[in-house]
Amino acid sequence: MLRSHQVVTVPPDETLGNLVADLRGRFPRQVGVVGPGASEVATQLKRAGLPIELHTDEELSERERAVLEGAEVEIVPLTDPGSPMEVADSLLDLVGETPLVRLDRTGRDLPGQLLAKLELLNPGAASRTGPRSR
């Protein structure tokens, strides 16, 4: 997997030279490596001069970690290690939380009430264009 969101699948009989030439032509920036045998592939690609990141959540052996660090391969967690996001159970849970402000001065000559919806305080950030009436 690569930062540009392109996936290059490497057949087992692919030579390293062909792979490096292909990657250099496509990806001038960081290349992320995942999957079975990724630590070995990442080390070889880094030694070939590509900017490599190894994305894994697996425990690496001391030997694998030493080889990767010696080759200066950055090891990045595959999953987000941060706290979980707040997730609504239903779309209905997000309705009705946006505050409204009455604009009495601005709408004083109007037959109804003029309200402003403060979308900047809405966690869902939904917005509708155009005026609305009740």
DSSP file (Angstrom, degrees, kcal/mol; ACC not computed):
  #  RESIDUE AA STRUCTURE BP1 BP2  ACC     N-H-->O    O-->H-N    N-H-->O    O-->H-N    TCO  KAPPA ALPHA  PHI   PSI    X-CA   Y-CA   Z-CA
    1    1 A M              0   0    0      0, 0.0    31,-0.5     0, 0.0     2,-0.3   0.000 360.0 360.0 360.0 142.2    0.0    0.0    0.0
    2    2 A L    >   -     0   0    0      4,-1.3     3,-2.3    29,-0.2     4,-0.2  -0.888 360.0-112.8-127.1 155.5    1.3    3.4   -0.9
    3    3 A R  T 3  S+     0   0    0     27,-0.7    28,-0.1    -2,-0.3    -1,-0.1   0.783 115.4  63.4 -57.2 -28.3    0.5    6.9    0.3
    4    4 A S  T 3  S-     0   0    0      2,-0.1    -1,-0.3     1,-0.1     3,-0.1   0.334 119.1-112.5 -80.7  11.0   -0.9    7.8   -3.0
    5    5 A H  S <  S+     0   0    0     -3,-2.3     2,-0.4     1,-0.3    -2,-0.2   0.780  75.9 130.8  64.3  30.7   -3.5    5.1   -2.3
    6    6 A Q        -     0   0    0     -4,-0.2    -4,-1.3     2,-0.0     2,-0.5  -0.897  47.3-145.4-108.8 144.5   -2.2    2.8   -5.1
    7    7 A V        -     0   0    0     -2,-0.4     2,-0.6    -6,-0.2     0, 0.0  -0.937   9.1-166.7-113.7 128.7   -1.6   -0.8   -4.3
    8    8 A V        -     0   0    0     -2,-0.5     2,-0.5     2,-0.0    -2,-0.0  -0.963   9.2-156.2-113.3 116.2    1.2   -2.7   -6.0
    9    9 A T        -     0   0    0     -2,-0.6    -2,-0.0     0, 0.0     0, 0.0  -0.815   9.6-148.6 -94.1 128.4    1.0   -6.4   -5.5
   10   10 A V        -     0   0    0     -2,-0.5    -2,-0.0     4,-0.0     9,-0.0  -0.856   8.2-137.0-103.5 117.8    4.4   -8.1   -5.9
   11   11 A P    >   -     0   0    0      0, 0.0     3,-2.0     0, 0.0     0, 0.0  -0.386  25.9-114.2 -66.5 151.0    4.4  -11.7   -7.3
   12   12 A P  T 3  S+     0   0    0      0, 0.0    -2,-0.0     0, 0.0     0, 0.0   0.790 115.6  51.5 -58.2 -28.7    6.8  -14.1   -5.4
   13   13 A D  T 3  S+     0   0    0      2,-0.1     2,-0.2     0, 0.0    -3,-0.0   0.364  81.1 123.1 -92.4   7.0    9.1  -14.4   -8.4
   14   14 A E    <   -     0   0    0     -3,-2.0     2,-0.2     1,-0.1    -4,-0.0  -0.458  61.3-127.9 -68.2 134.7    9.4  -10.6   -8.9
   15   15 A T     >  -     0   0    0     -2,-0.2     4,-1.9     1,-0.1     3,-0.2  -0.590  12.4-125.3 -83.7 149.5   13.0   -9.4   -8.9
   16   16 A L  H  > S+     0   0    0     -2,-0.2     4,-2.7     1,-0.2     5,-0.2   0.863 108.7  57.9 -60.9 -38.2   14.0   -6.6   -6.5
   17   17 A G  H  > S+     0   0    0      1,-0.2     4,-2.2     2,-0.2    -1,-0.2   0.906 106.8  47.0 -61.0 -43.5   15.5   -4.5   -9.4
   18   18 A N  H  > S+     0   0    0     -3,-0.2     4,-2.1     2,-0.2    -1,-0.2   0.904 113.5  49.0 -64.8 -41.1   12.2   -4.6  -11.4
   19   19 A L  H  X S+     0   0    0     -4,-1.9     4,-2.7     2,-0.2    -2,-0.2   0.924 111.1  48.6 -65.6 -45.2   10.2   -3.6   -8.3
   20   20 A V  H  X S+     0   0    0     -4,-2.7     4,-2.7     1,-0.2     5,-0.2   0.918 112.1  49.1 -62.0 -44.0   12.5   -0.7   -7.4
   21   21 A A  H  X S+     0   0    0     -4,-2.2     4,-1.5    -5,-0.2    -1,-0.2   0.902 112.6  48.4 -62.6 -41.1   12.5    0.6  -10.9
   22   22 A D  H  X S+     0   0    0     -4,-2.1     4,-1.1     1,-0.2    -2,-0.2   0.924 114.0  45.5 -64.7 -45.4    8.7    0.4  -11.0
   23   23 A L  H  X S+     0   0    0     -4,-2.7     4,-3.3     1,-0.2     3,-0.3   0.896 109.5  54.0 -68.1 -40.6    8.3    2.2   -7.6
   24   24 A R  H  < S+     0   0    0     -4,-2.7    -1,-0.2     1,-0.2    -2,-0.2   0.866 108.6  50.8 -61.7 -35.7   10.8    4.9   -8.4
   25   25 A G  H  < S+     0   0    0     -4,-1.5    -1,-0.2    -5,-0.2    -2,-0.2   0.796 121.9  31.0 -71.7 -27.8    8.9    5.8  -11.5
   26   26 A R  H  < S+     0   0    0     -4,-1.1    -2,-0.2    -3,-0.3    -3,-0.2   0.829 120.3  40.3 -98.4 -37.8    5.5    6.0   -9.7
   27   27 A F     <  +     0   0    0     -4,-3.3    -1,-0.2    -5,-0.2    -2,-0.1  -0.863  46.0 171.6-128.4  96.6    6.2    7.2   -6.2
   28   28 A P  S    S+     0   0    0      0, 0.0    -1,-0.1     0, 0.0     3,-0.1   0.668  71.3  53.1 -77.4 -14.4    8.7    9.9   -5.5
   29   29 A R  S    S-     0   0    0      1,-0.2    -2,-0.1    21,-0.0   -25,-0.0  -0.080 107.6 -28.7-103.8-156.1    7.6   10.2   -1.8
   30   30 A Q        -     0   0    0     20,-0.1   -27,-0.7    22,-0.1     2,-0.5  -0.253  53.0-152.6 -61.5 138.7    7.2    7.8    1.1
   31   31 A V  E     -a   52   0A   0     20,-2.9    22,-2.6   -29,-0.1     2,-0.4  -0.969   5.7-151.6-115.8 125.3    6.3    4.2    0.3
   32   32 A G  E     -a   53   0A   0     -2,-0.5     2,-0.4   -31,-0.5    22,-0.2  -0.800   7.5-157.9 -97.4 138.6    4.4    2.2    2.9
   33   33 A V  E     +a   54   0A   0     20,-2.7    22,-2.4    -2,-0.4     2,-0.3  -0.963  18.6 162.7-119.7 130.8    4.9   -1.6    3.0
   34   34 A V        +     0   0    0     -2,-0.4    22,-0.1    20,-0.2    20,-0.0  -0.921  28.8  50.4-137.4 163.3    2.3   -4.0    4.5
   35   35 A G  S >  S-     0   0    0     20,-0.4     3,-1.9    -2,-0.3     4,-0.2  -0.379  90.0 -16.4 107.3-179.9    1.5   -7.7    4.4
   36   36 A P  T 3  S+     0   0    0      0, 0.0    -2,-0.1     0, 0.0     0, 0.0  -0.359 132.4  10.6 -61.2 133.5    3.3  -11.0    4.9
   37   37 A G  T 3> S+     0   0    0     -2,-0.1     4,-2.1     3,-0.1     3,-0.3   0.638  86.5 138.5  74.1  14.6    7.0  -10.7    4.6
   38   38 A A  H <>  +     0   0    0     -3,-1.9     4,-3.1     1,-0.2     5,-0.2   0.849  63.4  56.9 -63.8 -35.9    6.7   -6.9    4.8
   39   39 A S  H  > S+     0   0    0     -4,-0.2     4,-2.0     1,-0.2    -1,-0.2   0.906 109.9  44.8 -65.2 -39.0    9.7   -6.4    7.1
   40   40 A E  H  > S+     0   0    0     -3,-0.3     4,-2.2     2,-0.2    -1,-0.2   0.918 115.7  46.8 -68.4 -43.2   12.1   -8.1    4.7
   41   41 A V  H  X S+     0   0    0     -4,-2.1     4,-2.7     2,-0.2     5,-0.2   0.919 111.7  51.7 -64.2 -43.1   10.7   -6.3    1.7
   42   42 A A  H  X S+     0   0    0     -4,-3.1     4,-2.4     1,-0.2    -1,-0.2   0.910 110.0  49.1 -60.3 -43.4   10.8   -2.9    3.5
   43   43 A T  H  X S+     0   0    0     -4,-2.0     4,-2.3    -5,-0.2    -1,-0.2   0.923 112.7  46.9 -62.3 -45.3   14.5   -3.5    4.4
   44   44 A Q  H  X S+     0   0    0     -4,-2.2     4,-1.2     1,-0.2    -2,-0.2   0.909 113.5  47.8 -65.3 -41.9   15.4   -4.5    0.9
   45   45 A L  H  <>S+     0   0    0     -4,-2.7     5,-2.2     2,-0.2    -1,-0.2   0.886 111.2  51.1 -67.3 -37.6   13.6   -1.5   -0.6
   46   46 A K  H ><5S+     0   0    0     -4,-2.4     3,-1.6    -5,-0.2    -2,-0.2   0.916 108.8  50.9 -64.5 -42.8   15.2    0.9    1.9
   47   47 A R  H 3<5S+     0   0    0     -4,-2.3    -1,-0.2     1,-0.3    -2,-0.2   0.766 104.2  59.5 -65.4 -24.0   18.6   -0.4    1.1
   48   48 A A  T 3<5S-     0   0    0     -4,-1.2    -1,-0.3    -5,-0.2    -2,-0.2   0.478 127.6 -99.4 -83.0  -2.0   17.8    0.2   -2.6
   49   49 A G  T < 5S+     0   0    0     -3,-1.6    -3,-0.2     1,-0.3    -2,-0.1   0.534  77.2 134.4 102.8   7.1   17.3    3.8   -1.8
   50   50 A L      < -     0   0    0     -5,-2.2     2,-0.8     1,-0.0    -1,-0.3  -0.651  62.6-113.4 -89.4 147.6   13.5    4.2   -1.5
   51   51 A P        -     0   0    0      0, 0.0   -20,-2.9     0, 0.0     2,-0.3  -0.706  49.8-172.6 -77.8 111.4   11.9    6.2    1.4
   52   52 A I  E     -a   31   0A   0     -2,-0.8    22,-1.3   -22,-0.2     2,-0.4  -0.839  26.1-173.9-119.1 143.0   10.1    3.3    3.2
   53   53 A E  E     -ab  32  74A   0    -22,-2.6   -20,-2.7    -2,-0.3     2,-0.6  -0.997  18.6-144.7-125.3 136.1    7.7    3.0    6.1
   54   54 A L  E     -ab  33  75A   0     20,-3.2    22,-3.2    -2,-0.4     2,-0.7  -0.908  12.7-158.9 -99.4 120.1    6.7   -0.4    7.5
   55   55 A H  E     + b   0  76A   0    -22,-2.4   -20,-0.4    -2,-0.6     2,-0.3  -0.886  33.8 134.0-102.4 112.8    3.0   -0.5    8.6
   56   56 A T        -     0   0    0     20,-2.0    22,-0.2    -2,-0.7    23,-0.1  -0.994  45.9-165.4-156.9 150.2    2.3   -3.3   11.0
   57   57 A D        +     0   0    0     -2,-0.3     2,-0.1    20,-0.2    -1,-0.1   0.357  64.4 110.5-110.0  -2.1    0.6   -4.1   14.3
   58   58 A E  S    S-     0   0    0      1,-0.1     2,-0.5     0, 0.0    -2,-0.1  -0.404  79.2-106.5 -74.2 148.5    2.5   -7.4   14.7
   59   59 A E        -     0   0    0     -2,-0.1     2,-0.3     1,-0.0    -1,-0.1  -0.631  37.4-145.0 -71.6 125.1    5.1   -7.9   17.4
   60   60 A L        -     0   0    0     -2,-0.5    -1,-0.0     1,-0.1    -4,-0.0  -0.712  15.5-113.9 -93.0 144.9    8.5   -7.9   15.6
   61   61 A S     >  -     0   0    0     -2,-0.3     4,-2.8     1,-0.1     5,-0.2  -0.308  29.6-109.3 -68.6 161.5   11.2  -10.1   16.9
   62   62 A E  H  > S+     0   0    0      1,-0.2     4,-2.3     2,-0.2     5,-0.2   0.881 121.5  51.9 -59.5 -37.7   14.3   -8.4   18.3
   63   63 A R  H  > S+     0   0    0      2,-0.2     4,-2.3     1,-0.2    -1,-0.2   0.938 110.9  46.1 -64.7 -47.4   16.3   -9.5   15.2
   64   64 A E  H  > S+     0   0    0      1,-0.2     4,-2.6     2,-0.2     5,-0.2   0.924 113.8  49.1 -60.8 -44.8   13.6   -8.0   12.8
   65   65 A R  H  X S+     0   0    0     -4,-2.8     4,-2.8     1,-0.2     5,-0.2   0.904 111.2  49.8 -62.4 -41.8   13.5   -4.8   14.8
   66   66 A A  H  X S+     0   0    0     -4,-2.3     4,-2.3    -5,-0.2    -1,-0.2   0.900 111.8  48.2 -64.3 -41.0   17.3   -4.5   14.8
   67   67 A V  H  X S+     0   0    0     -4,-2.3     4,-1.8     2,-0.2    -2,-0.2   0.927 114.0  46.5 -65.1 -44.4   17.5   -5.1   11.1
   68   68 A L  H  <>S+     0   0    0     -4,-2.6     5,-2.8     2,-0.2     4,-0.3   0.921 114.5  46.2 -64.5 -44.7   14.8   -2.5   10.3
   69   69 A E  H ><5S+     0   0    0     -4,-2.8     3,-0.8     1,-0.2    -1,-0.2   0.870 110.6  54.0 -66.7 -35.8   16.3    0.1   12.6
   70   70 A G  H 3<5S+     0   0    0     -4,-2.3    -1,-0.2     1,-0.2    -2,-0.2   0.851 110.8  45.8 -65.0 -33.9   19.7   -0.6   11.2
   71   71 A A  T 3<5S-     0   0    0     -4,-1.8    -1,-0.2    -5,-0.2    -2,-0.2   0.456 115.7-120.6 -85.7  -1.1   18.3    0.1    7.7
   72   72 A E  T < 5 +     0   0    0     -3,-0.8     2,-0.5    -4,-0.3    -3,-0.2   0.866  53.4 162.7  61.6  40.4   16.5    3.2    9.1
   73   73 A V      < -     0   0    0     -5,-2.8     2,-0.4    -6,-0.1    -1,-0.2  -0.798  37.4-129.5 -87.6 126.1   13.0    1.9    8.2
   74   74 A E  E     -b   53   0A   0    -22,-1.3   -20,-3.2    -2,-0.5     2,-0.6  -0.618  15.9-145.8 -77.2 131.6   10.3    3.8   10.1
   75   75 A I  E     -b   54   0A   0     -2,-0.4   -20,-0.2   -22,-0.2   -22,-0.0  -0.890  20.4-176.7-102.4 121.7    7.9    1.4   11.8
   76   76 A V  E     -b   55   0A   0    -22,-3.2   -20,-2.0    -2,-0.6     2,-0.1  -0.942  30.3-109.3-121.5 136.2    4.3    2.8   11.9
   77   77 A P        -     0   0    0      0, 0.0   -20,-0.2     0, 0.0   -22,-0.0  -0.385  18.3-145.7 -62.9 141.1    1.3    1.3   13.5
   78   78 A L  S    S+     0   0    0    -22,-0.2     2,-0.3     2,-0.1   -21,-0.1   0.865  84.5  46.8 -75.0 -38.0   -1.2   -0.1   11.0
   79   79 A T  S    S-     0   0    0    -23,-0.1   -23,-0.1     1,-0.0     0, 0.0  -0.702 103.2 -93.0-103.0 159.4   -4.2    0.9   13.2
   80   80 A D        -     0   0    0     -2,-0.3    -2,-0.1     1,-0.2    -1,-0.0  -0.573  29.5-162.5 -72.7 119.7   -4.7    4.2   15.0
   81   81 A P        +     0   0    0      0, 0.0    -1,-0.2     0, 0.0    -3,-0.0   0.522  58.8 101.8 -81.1  -3.4   -3.3    3.9   18.5
   82   82 A G  S    S-     0   0    0      1,-0.2     3,-0.1     0, 0.0    -2,-0.0  -0.052  87.8 -70.8 -73.8 178.2   -5.3    7.0   19.7
   83   83 A S        -     0   0    0      1,-0.1    -1,-0.2     0, 0.0    -3,-0.0  -0.353  62.8 -92.9 -68.0 151.1   -8.5    7.0   21.7
   84   84 A P        -     0   0    0      0, 0.0    -1,-0.1     0, 0.0     2,-0.1  -0.300  42.2-110.1 -66.6 149.3  -11.6    5.8   19.9
   85   85 A M        -     0   0    0      1,-0.1     2,-0.5    -3,-0.1     0, 0.0  -0.427  31.6-104.6 -75.5 152.1  -13.8    8.4   18.1
   86   86 A E        -     0   0    0     -2,-0.1     2,-0.4     0, 0.0    -1,-0.1  -0.683  44.4-168.9 -76.2 125.7  -17.2    9.3   19.5
   87   87 A V        -     0   0    0     -2,-0.5     2,-0.2    -3,-0.0     3,-0.0  -0.966  17.1-131.0-124.2 132.7  -19.7    7.6   17.2
   88   88 A A        -     0   0    0     -2,-0.4     3,-0.1     1,-0.1     6,-0.0  -0.555   8.2-142.9 -78.6 144.4  -23.4    8.2   17.0
   89   89 A D  S    S+     0   0    0     -2,-0.2     2,-0.3     1,-0.2    -1,-0.1   0.761  83.5  11.4 -75.7 -25.5  -25.6    5.1   17.1
   90   90 A S  S >  S-     0   0    0      1,-0.1     3,-0.9    -3,-0.0     4,-0.3  -0.981  71.5-117.5-150.1 155.3  -28.1    6.7   14.7
   91   91 A L  G >  S+     0   0    0     -2,-0.3     3,-1.5     1,-0.2     4,-0.4   0.815 114.3  65.2 -62.7 -30.4  -28.4    9.7   12.4
   92   92 A L  G >  S+     0   0    0      1,-0.3     3,-1.0     2,-0.2    -1,-0.2   0.782  89.1  66.2 -64.5 -26.5  -31.3   10.8   14.6
   93   93 A D  G <  S+     0   0    0     -3,-0.9    -1,-0.3     1,-0.2    -2,-0.2   0.700 100.4  51.4 -66.7 -18.2  -28.8   11.2   17.5
   94   94 A L  G X  S+     0   0    0     -3,-1.5     3,-0.7    -4,-0.3     2,-0.3   0.542  89.0 100.5 -95.5  -8.7  -27.2   14.1   15.6
   95   95 A V  T <  S+     0   0    0     -3,-1.0    -3,-0.0    -4,-0.4     0, 0.0  -0.564  81.4  17.5 -82.0 138.9  -30.4   16.0   14.8
   96   96 A G  T 3  S+     0   0    0     -2,-0.3    -1,-0.2     1,-0.0    -2,-0.1   0.564  86.7 107.4  88.0   9.4  -31.3   19.0   16.9
   97   97 A E    <   +     0   0    0     -3,-0.7    -2,-0.1     2,-0.1    -1,-0.0   0.516  49.8 100.4 -97.3  -5.5  -28.0   19.9   18.5
   98   98 A T  S    S-     0   0    0     -4,-0.1    21,-0.1    24,-0.1    24,-0.1  -0.700  74.9-126.0 -83.7 124.0  -27.3   23.0   16.5
   99   99 A P        -     0   0    0      0, 0.0    19,-2.7     0, 0.0     2,-0.3  -0.356  19.0-148.8 -70.3 148.6  -28.1   26.2   18.4
  100  100 A L  E     -C  117   0B   0     17,-0.2     2,-0.4    -2,-0.0    17,-0.2  -0.904   4.9-158.2-115.0 145.6  -30.4   28.8   17.0
  101  101 A V  E     -C  116   0B   0     15,-2.4    15,-2.8    -2,-0.3     2,-0.4  -0.990  18.0-129.2-124.5 130.6  -30.3   32.5   17.6
  102  102 A R  E     -C  115   0B   0     -2,-0.4     2,-0.8    13,-0.2    13,-0.2  -0.644  12.8-154.6 -77.4 131.1  -33.3   34.9   17.1
  103  103 A L     >  +     0   0    0     11,-3.3     4,-2.3    -2,-0.4    11,-0.1  -0.666  27.3 162.1-106.9  73.8  -32.3   37.9   14.9
  104  104 A D  T  4 S+     0   0    0     -2,-0.8    -1,-0.2     1,-0.2     4,-0.1   0.906  71.9  44.9 -63.5 -45.1  -35.0   40.4   16.2
  105  105 A R  T >4 S+     0   0    0      1,-0.2     3,-1.0    -3,-0.2     4,-0.2   0.930 115.9  45.6 -67.3 -45.2  -33.3   43.5   14.9
  106  106 A T  T 34 S+     0   0    0      1,-0.2     3,-0.3     2,-0.1    -1,-0.2   0.889 122.5  36.4 -66.2 -38.8  -32.4   42.2   11.5
  107  107 A G  T >< S+     0   0    0     -4,-2.3     3,-1.5     1,-0.2    -1,-0.2   0.082  78.3 118.2-102.4  23.8  -35.9   40.7   11.0
  108  108 A R  T <  S+     0   0    0     -3,-1.0    -1,-0.2     1,-0.3    -2,-0.1   0.780  78.1  47.6 -64.9 -27.2  -38.0   43.3   12.7
  109  109 A D  T 3  S+     0   0    0     -3,-0.3    -1,-0.3    -4,-0.2    -2,-0.1   0.398  92.8 100.4 -93.0   3.1  -39.9   44.2    9.5
  110  110 A L  S <  S-     0   0    0     -3,-1.5     4,-0.1     2,-0.2    -3,-0.0  -0.599  77.0-129.0 -88.6 150.5  -40.6   40.5    8.6
  111  111 A P  S    S+     0   0    0      0, 0.0     2,-0.1     0, 0.0    -1,-0.1   0.742  90.1  32.9 -70.7 -21.4  -44.0   38.9    9.3
  112  112 A G  S    S-     0   0    0      1,-0.1     2,-0.3    -5,-0.1    -2,-0.2  -0.414 100.9 -71.0-117.5-166.0  -42.4   35.9   11.1
  113  113 A Q        -     0   0    0     -2,-0.1     2,-0.6   -11,-0.0    -1,-0.1  -0.707  36.5-143.6 -90.5 143.0  -39.3   35.2   13.2
  114  114 A L        -     0   0    0     -2,-0.3   -11,-3.3   -11,-0.1     2,-0.4  -0.942  23.1-176.9-107.3 120.1  -35.9   35.3   11.7
  115  115 A L  E     -C  102   0B   0     -2,-0.6     2,-0.4   -13,-0.2   -13,-0.2  -0.905  16.1-149.6-117.9 144.8  -33.5   32.6   13.2
  116  116 A A  E     -C  101   0B   0    -15,-2.8   -15,-2.4    -2,-0.4     2,-0.6  -0.953  12.6-141.8-112.1 132.9  -29.9   32.0   12.5
  117  117 A K  E     -C  100   0B   0     -2,-0.4     2,-1.7   -17,-0.2   -17,-0.2  -0.844  11.3-140.9 -95.6 122.6  -28.5   28.5   12.8
  118  118 A L    >   +     0   0    0    -19,-2.7     3,-1.8    -2,-0.6     4,-0.1  -0.586  28.4 170.9 -87.1  80.7  -25.0   28.4   14.3
  119  119 A E  G >   +     0   0    0     -2,-1.7     3,-1.9     1,-0.3     6,-0.2   0.753  68.6  72.6 -63.7 -25.0  -23.5   25.7   12.2
  120  120 A L  G 3  S+     0   0    0      1,-0.3    -1,-0.3    -3,-0.2    -2,-0.1   0.724 100.0  47.4 -65.0 -17.6  -20.0   26.4   13.5
  121  121 A L  G <  S+     0   0    0     -3,-1.8    -1,-0.3   -22,-0.1    -2,-0.2   0.322  88.6 105.1-100.8   6.4  -21.2   24.8   16.8
  122  122 A N    X   -     0   0    0     -3,-1.9     3,-0.7     1,-0.1   -24,-0.1  -0.782  59.7-155.2 -90.7 119.5  -22.7   21.8   15.1
  123  123 A P  T 3  S+     0   0    0      0, 0.0    -1,-0.1     0, 0.0   -29,-0.0   0.795  97.3  50.5 -65.0 -26.0  -20.5   18.6   15.5
  124  124 A G  T 3  S-     0   0    0    -30,-0.2    -5,-0.0     2,-0.1    -2,-0.0   0.682  95.7-147.2 -83.2 -18.2  -22.0   17.1   12.3
  125  125 A A    <   +     0   0    0     -3,-0.7     2,-0.2    -6,-0.2    -6,-0.1   0.772  34.3 164.8  57.7  31.8  -21.3   20.3   10.4
  126  126 A A        -     0   0    0     -7,-0.1     2,-0.4     2,-0.0    -1,-0.2  -0.559  11.7-176.7 -75.4 142.3  -24.3   19.9    8.2
  127  127 A S        -     0   0    0     -2,-0.2     2,-0.4     2,-0.0     0, 0.0  -0.997  16.3-157.8-141.3 147.5  -25.3   23.0    6.3
  128  128 A R        -     0   0    0     -2,-0.4     2,-0.3     2,-0.1     4,-0.1  -0.943  18.7-133.0-120.0 144.2  -28.1   23.9    3.9
  129  129 A T        +     0   0    0     -2,-0.4    -2,-0.0     2,-0.1     0, 0.0  -0.750  64.8  27.6 -97.8 147.0  -27.9   26.7    1.4
  130  130 A G  S    S-     0   0    0     -2,-0.3    -2,-0.1     2,-0.0     2,-0.1   0.042  94.6 -57.1  92.2 159.3  -30.7   29.2    1.0
  131  131 A P        -     0   0    0      0, 0.0     2,-0.3     0, 0.0    -2,-0.1  -0.343  48.3-154.9 -71.9 153.4  -33.3   30.6    3.4
  132  132 A R        -     0   0    0     -2,-0.1     2,-0.3    -4,-0.1    -2,-0.0  -0.948   5.3-163.5-127.5 148.8  -35.8   28.4    5.1
  133  133 A S              0   0    0     -2,-0.3   -19,-0.0   -19,-0.1     0, 0.0  -0.937 360.0 360.0-129.4 156.6  -39.2   29.1    6.5
  134  134 A R              0   0    0     -2,-0.3    -1,-0.1     0, 0.0    -2,-0.0   0.432 360.0 360.0 -91.1 360.0  -41.4   27.3    9.0
